Amino acid sequence: MAAALFVSDLHLCPTRPAATRLFLDLLAALPAQGGPLYILGDLFEYWAGDDDLDEPFNASVAAGIKRLVARGVEVVVLAGNRDFLLGDGFAAASSARLLDEPQLISVGGQATLLLHGDSLCTNDHAYQEFCREVRSEAWRSAFLARPLAERHAEIESMRARSEEQKRIKPAAIMDVASDAVDALLRRYDYPRLIHGHTHRAGRNEHLVDGHLCERWVLGDWYGAASYLRCDEAACDFLPWPG
Ligand code: MN
């Protein structure tokens, strides 16, 4: 099999051109007809709606993905908590498959469950409440009906509030809750788990009902960029550029 690649939490935005350039370079460097690329949320620092594709920065990222897909590489995008407003317009502009989480896939015959990861942070009750609200169809359609400039302003103020919250919250409640992980692993028959969101890159093990499950957490692209590569034998983190 061609190895599958996984990234998340790139948090691309016009004010972080280095990360954007690294990502576009990675897309261009992947071999034609190679294994799939899974982007597990927070590709963008935020997404105000698909009508924001007129913005050259957003259009350039979508075009970079589209060029990779045109070279015969499947790109799958799951939305994160920053870019949950990605929609059909982005999928069309990028040729990526935009899928709901969680996604159960096979990597070299091993069942592997993919998600962004914020839904596992169940100890953060205020955050989960916020997610339930903004991810509802009613909130989504009402928000997207507002003018783009107004949405940008609202997102900026939500981000400022969220940064303030993160400063005062204990680190432990912003990590995944082990009971939420166990419940998910049980529900999907003890797969390998790959997610991002917490920015705590690494390999974890969970023993659930006698099944030893791997949980891989992807790294963010704020500092050193990396991706996870999995084939039938193993998963490994690779730095980018390699
Ligand atoms: Mn996130």
Residues whose N, C-alpha, C, O or C-beta is under 5 A from the ligand:
A	BS01	MN	D42 G80 N81 H197
